[in-house]
């Protein structure tokens, strides 16, 4: 049985590592450090869930989420917005 994929999107490496450590036992975890990378990885890997920071360089979480949701191929993927502050 293939493990579910979770994409963690955060510009802070320690946040990605923490979430990966918690979820990595049960899920295949993929990481992105900004919104542009998140969109590209989402289109390539079609994760089952995306955990996305809001404030990031290049492309913020709101804009990246909008791009993912408006794409017919990726629009059904759940996106949970997270922020540290």
Z-matrix of the N, CA and C atoms (Angstrom, degrees):
N
C 1 1.448
C 2 1.531 1 109.17
N 3 1.308 2 116.48 1 128.20
C 4 1.458 3 121.36 2 -179.14
C 5 1.526 4 110.38 3 -74.74
N 6 1.331 5 114.85 4 136.21
C 7 1.463 6 119.33 5 178.60
C 8 1.529 7 110.43 6 -74.41
N 9 1.312 8 115.59 7 147.07
C 10 1.464 9 121.54 8 176.34
C 11 1.519 10 109.20 9 -66.89
N 12 1.350 11 116.13 10 147.53
C 13 1.460 12 122.08 11 -179.90
C 14 1.522 13 110.33 12 -103.69
N 15 1.323 14 115.36 13 134.00
C 16 1.455 15 122.42 14 175.72
C 17 1.521 16 107.78 15 -120.77
N 18 1.321 17 116.58 16 128.38
C 19 1.453 18 122.26 17 176.03
C 20 1.522 19 108.31 18 -100.43
N 21 1.329 20 115.75 19 121.75
C 22 1.460 21 122.29 20 177.14
C 23 1.520 22 107.28 21 -102.77
N 24 1.336 23 116.46 22 123.80
C 25 1.459 24 121.11 23 -177.85
C 26 1.527 25 108.36 24 -120.66
N 27 1.322 26 115.82 25 110.73
C 28 1.460 27 120.90 26 178.99
C 29 1.517 28 108.15 27 -159.09
N 30 1.325 29 117.38 28 139.93
C 31 1.460 30 120.02 29 179.41
C 32 1.524 31 112.45 30 -78.28
N 33 1.320 32 117.31 31 -11.76
C 34 1.465 33 121.52 32 177.55
C 35 1.522 34 109.69 33 -93.00
N 36 1.323 35 116.33 34 114.93
C 37 1.456 36 121.19 35 -176.65
C 38 1.528 37 112.10 36 -60.00
N 39 1.338 38 117.30 37 -39.83
C 40 1.460 39 119.18 38 -177.84
C 41 1.528 40 111.99 39 -64.47
N 42 1.321 41 118.53 40 -30.94
C 43 1.471 42 121.57 41 176.26
C 44 1.532 43 109.38 42 -67.75
N 45 1.337 44 115.76 43 -45.62
C 46 1.472 45 119.19 44 178.24
C 47 1.523 46 110.51 45 -60.39
N 48 1.321 47 116.99 46 -42.29
C 49 1.462 48 120.71 47 179.75
C 50 1.522 49 111.80 48 -64.64
N 51 1.331 50 116.55 49 -41.19
C 52 1.464 51 120.51 50 179.65
C 53 1.520 52 111.18 51 -63.27
N 54 1.317 53 116.82 52 -49.13
C 55 1.467 54 120.14 53 179.97
C 56 1.523 55 110.35 54 -64.46
N 57 1.323 56 116.93 55 -39.62
C 58 1.457 57 121.08 56 177.71
C 59 1.524 58 110.87 57 -60.75
N 60 1.321 59 116.68 58 -42.27
C 61 1.470 60 120.56 59 179.55
C 62 1.525 61 111.36 60 -62.66
N 63 1.321 62 116.74 61 -40.05
C 64 1.468 63 121.08 62 -178.72
C 65 1.529 64 111.31 63 -72.56
N 66 1.329 65 116.89 64 -44.69
C 67 1.470 66 120.46 65 -174.25
C 68 1.521 67 114.33 66 -91.70
N 69 1.333 68 116.84 67 -19.04
C 70 1.461 69 121.35 68 -172.51
C 71 1.513 70 115.78 69 -62.39
N 72 1.307 71 117.87 70 -20.16
C 73 1.468 72 120.13 71 178.34
C 74 1.520 73 112.47 72 -71.22
N 75 1.322 74 115.38 73 -31.60
C 76 1.469 75 119.87 74 -173.81
C 77 1.523 76 114.67 75 -112.42
N 78 1.336 77 116.75 76 -15.30
C 79 1.459 78 121.29 77 -176.11
C 80 1.519 79 110.80 78 -132.95
N 81 1.316 80 115.70 79 155.79
C 82 1.458 81 120.55 80 168.69
C 83 1.518 82 105.99 81 -81.65
N 84 1.318 83 116.37 82 118.72
C 85 1.459 84 121.46 83 -175.57
C 86 1.522 85 109.58 84 -105.44
N 87 1.316 86 115.25 85 130.95
C 88 1.459 87 122.94 86 177.14
C 89 1.521 88 106.34 87 -120.12
N 90 1.334 89 116.80 88 145.20
C 91 1.457 90 120.38 89 -175.92
C 92 1.520 91 112.03 90 -120.79
N 93 1.334 92 115.00 91 147.51
C 94 1.461 93 122.76 92 172.36
C 95 1.525 94 107.18 93 -137.69
N 96 1.343 95 116.19 94 145.95
C 97 1.462 96 119.46 95 -176.06
C 98 1.525 97 113.89 96 -103.63
N 99 1.333 98 117.60 97 -2.04
C 100 1.465 99 120.46 98 176.17
C 101 1.525 100 109.63 99 -158.88
N 102 1.323 101 115.68 100 171.83
C 103 1.457 102 121.08 101 -175.86
C 104 1.511 103 114.51 102 -64.36
N 105 1.332 104 117.40 103 -38.41
C 106 1.471 105 120.15 104 178.80
C 107 1.519 106 111.03 105 -62.03
N 108 1.327 107 115.31 106 -45.70
C 109 1.466 108 120.19 107 178.65
C 110 1.530 109 110.63 108 -63.00
N 111 1.321 110 116.45 109 -37.99
C 112 1.465 111 120.89 110 179.55
C 113 1.525 112 111.53 111 -61.67
N 114 1.317 113 116.93 112 -43.77
C 115 1.465 114 120.69 113 179.32
C 116 1.522 115 110.17 114 -62.58
N 117 1.314 116 117.51 115 -45.85
C 118 1.466 117 121.18 116 -179.67
C 119 1.523 118 111.88 117 -63.01
N 120 1.324 119 117.35 118 -45.85
C 121 1.464 120 121.00 119 179.85
C 122 1.528 121 110.34 120 -65.10
N 123 1.324 122 117.01 121 -40.16
C 124 1.465 123 120.35 122 179.30
C 125 1.522 124 110.74 123 -59.97
N 126 1.317 125 116.97 124 -45.03
C 127 1.470 126 120.52 125 -179.77
C 128 1.523 127 111.71 126 -66.08
N 129 1.311 128 117.78 127 -33.38
C 130 1.469 129 121.30 128 -178.60
C 131 1.529 130 112.42 129 -79.72
N 132 1.330 131 116.65 130 -46.18
C 133 1.465 132 120.44 131 -169.66
C 134 1.521 133 115.28 132 -103.10
N 135 1.333 134 117.53 133 -15.00
C 136 1.464 135 121.50 134 179.94
C 137 1.535 136 112.11 135 48.59
N 138 1.343 137 116.89 136 65.54
C 139 1.468 138 118.88 137 -179.67
C 140 1.530 139 111.30 138 -65.44
N 141 1.313 140 115.06 139 161.59
C 142 1.461 141 121.41 140 179.45
C 143 1.523 142 111.99 141 -82.89
N 144 1.331 143 116.42 142 -21.98
C 145 1.456 144 122.54 143 -178.99
C 146 1.527 145 108.50 144 -154.50
N 147 1.335 146 116.16 145 145.03
C 148 1.459 147 121.39 146 175.80
C 149 1.522 148 108.28 147 -123.22
N 150 1.328 149 116.37 148 126.89
C 151 1.459 150 122.85 149 172.36
C 152 1.524 151 106.02 150 -106.64
N 153 1.335 152 118.24 151 113.50
C 154 1.460 153 121.13 152 -169.72
C 155 1.518 154 112.74 153 -126.03
N 156 1.321 155 114.52 154 130.27
C 157 1.462 156 122.23 155 172.92
C 158 1.524 157 108.63 156 -68.73
N 159 1.304 158 116.81 157 158.24
C 160 1.459 159 120.84 158 179.71
C 161 1.526 160 111.23 159 -91.54
N 162 1.317 161 117.28 160 -51.86
C 163 1.465 162 121.65 161 -176.00
C 164 1.526 163 110.45 162 -93.20
N 165 1.344 164 115.44 163 108.74
C 166 1.462 165 121.52 164 -179.23
C 167 1.521 166 109.21 165 -144.35
N 168 1.340 167 116.49 166 157.93
C 169 1.470 168 119.49 167 176.54
C 170 1.533 169 111.23 168 -73.22
N 171 1.306 170 116.01 169 168.89
C 172 1.469 171 125.60 170 179.22
C 173 1.523 172 112.08 171 67.26
N 174 1.330 173 116.78 172 -63.07
C 175 1.462 174 121.84 173 -177.41
C 176 1.524 175 107.35 174 -145.81
N 177 1.330 176 117.33 175 121.12
C 178 1.463 177 119.49 176 -177.37
C 179 1.526 178 111.28 177 -72.89
N 180 1.322 179 115.17 178 168.36
C 181 1.451 180 121.06 179 -177.24
C 182 1.515 181 114.50 180 -62.56
N 183 1.333 182 117.36 181 -37.32
C 184 1.463 183 119.79 182 178.90
C 185 1.529 184 111.54 183 -62.21
N 186 1.327 185 116.02 184 -45.06
C 187 1.465 186 120.20 185 -178.55
C 188 1.519 187 110.90 186 -68.36
N 189 1.336 188 116.41 187 -42.73
C 190 1.463 189 120.02 188 178.28
C 191 1.523 190 110.68 189 -62.25
N 192 1.324 191 117.39 190 -42.89
C 193 1.467 192 121.37 191 178.23
C 194 1.526 193 110.22 192 -61.33
N 195 1.314 194 116.95 193 -43.38
C 196 1.463 195 121.13 194 179.00
C 197 1.533 196 110.58 195 -59.38
N 198 1.327 197 116.88 196 -44.38
C 199 1.469 198 120.93 197 179.81
C 200 1.527 199 111.14 198 -63.89
N 201 1.320 200 116.69 199 -41.50
C 202 1.472 201 121.06 200 179.61
C 203 1.531 202 109.94 201 -65.76
N 204 1.321 203 117.41 202 -42.73
C 205 1.462 204 121.53 203 -176.72
C 206 1.526 205 113.22 204 -72.30
N 207 1.324 206 118.18 205 -29.26
C 208 1.470 207 119.23 206 -178.67
C 209 1.527 208 112.46 207 -83.10
N 210 1.325 209 117.18 208 -11.54
C 211 1.461 210 121.78 209 178.06
C 212 1.533 211 108.27 210 -83.96
N 213 1.309 212 116.84 211 122.79
C 214 1.465 213 121.47 212 -177.55
C 215 1.533 214 112.41 213 -57.00
N 216 1.319 215 117.35 214 -34.84
C 217 1.468 216 121.39 215 -177.80
C 218 1.527 217 112.50 216 -72.39
N 219 1.330 218 117.87 217 -30.08
C 220 1.466 219 120.69 218 -174.37
C 221 1.532 220 113.50 219 -115.74
N 222 1.301 221 117.51 220 -4.52
C 223 1.461 222 121.52 221 -173.21
C 224 1.515 223 116.39 222 -60.53
N 225 1.312 224 118.10 223 -24.99
C 226 1.470 225 120.58 224 -178.33
C 227 1.524 226 113.29 225 -86.45
N 228 1.323 227 117.67 226 -5.71
C 229 1.466 228 120.63 227 -179.89
C 230 1.532 229 108.59 228 -72.16
N 231 1.342 230 117.37 229 126.15
C 232 1.459 231 119.00 230 179.10
C 233 1.532 232 111.10 231 -67.21
N 234 1.337 233 115.71 232 138.02
C 235 1.452 234 121.95 233 177.17
C 236 1.524 235 107.65 234 -123.50
N 237 1.332 236 115.75 235 124.02
C 238 1.458 237 121.92 236 176.06
C 239 1.519 238 106.69 237 -108.43
N 240 1.338 239 115.69 238 119.25
C 241 1.458 240 120.71 239 179.83
C 242 1.525 241 108.69 240 -83.61
N 243 1.337 242 115.30 241 132.95
C 244 1.460 243 121.35 242 179.41
C 245 1.536 244 108.52 243 -127.99
N 246 1.304 245 115.85 244 151.94
C 247 1.464 246 119.69 245 176.54
C 248 1.517 247 109.66 246 -154.00
N 249 1.300 248 114.67 247 150.96
C 250 1.463 249 119.95 248 -179.35
C 251 1.515 250 112.58 249 -97.74
N 252 1.295 251 117.99 250 -5.79
C 253 1.454 252 116.33 251 -176.27
C 254 1.426 253 112.23 252 -165.32
